[in-house]
């Protein structure tokens, strides 16, 4: 080559450096399955919850002698034990006028439905006001309401009993409604307000531009968007009121719900406890139906307000 030399290009090794702001993420399991230990723990938890209920169901179909002399698991020792199952306990529970389970069931429904719907509606209005409206003392009032969560409800029983007696509603359904509404309101306001705080503010601004009032915005926009959290709290409130015994004993009077009727199934010396299994299994039917009907909203309502995107 004339006056020139061949130059061989050698590749330059550039060290790889992580791109700023980019973090490595672990690859997800393509099968989408949880680790084995997680599934084992969940299976054990499910068994721990299901076995007592299963034993309750079996005992409710056993006679008095069998229930008092052996455990429910002995039914599996021989197939002949299955022939001894009977509906006698259920017959005694529903035919005995002393217990009057049918009237108690009606009273439970009459107590639980208003005591669940009313606090949800009031708390929804309050949650909207604390989230989207400006008024003096808003934050202080919210703190006072949420602070009531740490106050034991038992300290208010005696004052409420005297107050209801003064106004003449003690021993009536309104007394039980007001008690459950008052005790459930702080938690309802807290949960619903936190959920509404995660809703997009652009929706409210657009409604204001279109000339919508606060009530129209709440009823047509915020309330439908808050369905998950309303359903979640409805489950909590319904189960709490349906299974409540203390308030029912103090304020219900002659309008005894199922919890009070179940308490009367056991005699003073503890006899007749096998009837309690039949009555207890009967009282579980309605809560199970309510939970299965609203379970699709349950997790969404509890987790929607925990992380803001």
N, C-alpha and C positions, 0 to 999 in steps of 0.2 A: 504494500500500500504506500502510496507516495505521500510522504510528509505527515501521515496520520497514523495513529495507533488505535487498534480496536479496544473499545472500552466495554467491559462486561458489567452489566448492571446486577448488582446483588440486592436482593429484597431486604428492606429495612424492617426489623422486628419491632413493632410498636406494642408496648405492654398494655394489656387490657385493663381499663379502669372502669369502675362502676359509674354509670351515668348519674349525675347529681339529681337527687329527688326521687330516684327509682329504687325501690327495695325489692329484694327477691321474695317471692311468695312460694310457699310450699304447694306442690302439686296435689290437687285433691284426688281422693280415691275415685277412679273412674266408675267403680261399681256403686258408689254412693252409700256404702254400708258403714255403720258405726263400728268402732273397735270391739273386739270380742268381750273385753271386760265391761264395757259400757252396757252391752246387751245383757250380760249376766246380772249386773247390778239392777237394771230395770226389771228383769224377770223376777228377781228376788223381792223387789219392792211390790210388784204386782201381786205376787203370791201372798205376801204379808197382808195386803189389803183384801184379797179375794177370799182367803181361807176363813176368816171369822164370819164373813157374810154367808159363805157356803154352809158353815156349821150352823148359823142361825136359821137358814132355810130348812135344813134337815131336821133340826130340833122342833121346828114349828109343826112338822108332820108326825112327830113321835108322840106316843101316849104318855100319860103322866108317870106311870110306873117305869117305863123305859127311860124317860128323860131323867128321872131321879136316881136310877140305879146304875146307869152306864153313860159313857160319853158318846157324842154323836158319831165319832169315827168308828165305833164298834159295829155300825150298820154294815160296814164292808167286810166284816169277818165271815159272814155266810150269806148266801142269796136269800135265805128264808127271812132274814130281818127286813127285807124290802116289803114283804107281805104284811108287816105289822104297821106300816105307815097309814096314817088316818087323817081325816079332815076334822077330827073332833075338836081340836084347839080352836080352829077358825069358827066352828059352829058355836062354841061356848063364848067366844069373844063377841060375835055379832048378834047372837040371839039373847044374850043376857041383858035385860033392861037396866041392870045396875051400872054397867059400863057405858051403854049407849054410844057405841063407836060410830054409828051412822051420823048422829047429831054432832058428835065431836069432829067428824070429818068436814061437815058443812061449816062448823065454826072455824076450823083451821083455814078453810078457803076464804071465808068472809073476813078473817083477820089478815091473812097473808097478802091477798091481792091488793087491797088498798094500801097496806103498809109497804108494799114494794113499788107501786106505780107513783104514789104521791111524792115520796122523797126524790125519786128520779126526775120527775118533772120540775120540782122546785130547784133541785141541784143543777139541772141543765140550764135553767134561767140564770141562776147565780154564777155558774161557770162562764156563761157568755158575758155577763156583766163584768166579772173580774178579769176577763181576757180582752174584750174588745171595747169596753166603755171606760171613760175617764170620769171619776168623781172624787171629791175630797175624802180622804181616809180609806181609800180602796185597799191599799197594801196592809194597813193596820187591821182593818176588818177581816181580811183574808187570814192574817196571822192568828187573830183571835179564834176564828172558826176552826182552823187546822189545829190550834193548840188544844181544843176540846177533845182531840183524839187521845191525849194522855190522861184525861180525867176518867177514873173508874166510874162506870155507869151505876154501880151499887150505891154510891154516895147520894145519888139523886132519887132513890126509890122512896124513902120516907117523906121527903118534901113533896114529891109528886103525889103520893098517896093522900097526904093531907090536903093538897091543892085540889085534887079531883073530888075529894069528899066535900070540900067547901062549895064547889060549883055544881055538885050533884051528878057527876058522870062516873064516879067510881063504880067498878063492876060492870061497865058497859063496853061495847065494842069501840066507841070513840076514844075511851081511855087507853085501850091497848094500841090503837092506831097512833095516837099522839106520842105515846112512849117510844114505839119503834121508829117513828118518823124523826123524833128528836135525837135518838141515839144513833141513827144511821146517817143523818145529814152531814156531819163533818167529813166522814170518809167519802161520801158521795161527791161533795163539793171539791174535795182535794183531787180525787181521781179524774173527774170530768173536766175540771179546770186545767189540769196538766195535759190532758189529751187535746183540748181545744187550743191550747197554746202552740201545738205543733201543726195546726191547720194553716194552709197558705193564706197570708195576709192579702194577697192580690184579689182573692175572691171577695173579701169584705170591701176593699177599695173599689172594685168594679160595681158592687151593689150600691155603694154610696153615690158613685157617679151616675148610676141609673135612677137615683132618687128613691131607693128602697129605704124604708124605715128600719129601726132596730128589730122590731117584731117580725117584719117580713124577712129580713136577713136571717134571723134566728130560725124561724119556722121553715123556710123554704131552702136554706143553704146549710146552716150549721147543724141543725138537728138531723137531717139525713146523713150528713158526713160523719156524725158522731154515733152512728148506730152500733159499731163494735164496742165502744166503751160503755154505752148505755146497757147493752145486752150483758156485758161482763159484770157490771155492778148489779144488774137485776138478778143474776145467778147468786151472787154473794148475799144480797138482801133477802131474797126468797128463802134460801137455805137457812139463814140465820133466824128469820121470823118463824118459819115452819117448824124448826127444831127447838125453838125457845121454850123453856119450862119456867124459869124464874119469873119473868114478867107476866106470863100467863097465870101463874098461881096467885100473883099479887093483885093484878088489875082486871082479869077477865070475869071474875064472879061466877055467875051461872052459865056464862058462854064459854065453857071449858073446851079448849081445842084438843087435838089428839095427844099431845104430850102430857096433858093433865090426865086424860083418860087412861093412857098407858101407865101412868104412875099409880092409878087406882087399881090396876089389874093385880098387883102384888098385895097379898094380905099383910096384916100387921106382923105375922110371924114368918113372912117370906114364902108362904105357900102359893102355889099357882104361878110360879115363875115361867113355866112352859107356855102359859098363855101370853106372856110378854113377848116371846119370840114370834108368835103369830101376829100379834098386834104391831110389833116393831117392823116386821117384814111388810105389812100392809102400809104403814106410814112411809116406807121408802119408795113406793111406786111413783108418787107424784114428783118428788125431787129428782128422781132418775129421768123421768120424762122431760122435765124442764131443762135439766142439764144437757141431755142428748139433743134437744131441740135448738139450744143456743150455743152449743159447743164450738161451732165454726167461727163465732165471733169472740170466743173466750180469749184465746191466745192473742188475737189481733188487738183486742181492746186493752190487754195488759201490757203489751210490748210496744204499741205504737208510740206512746209518749216517752219511752225510755231513752231513745236515741233520735237525735234530730239530724237530718241529712244536710 
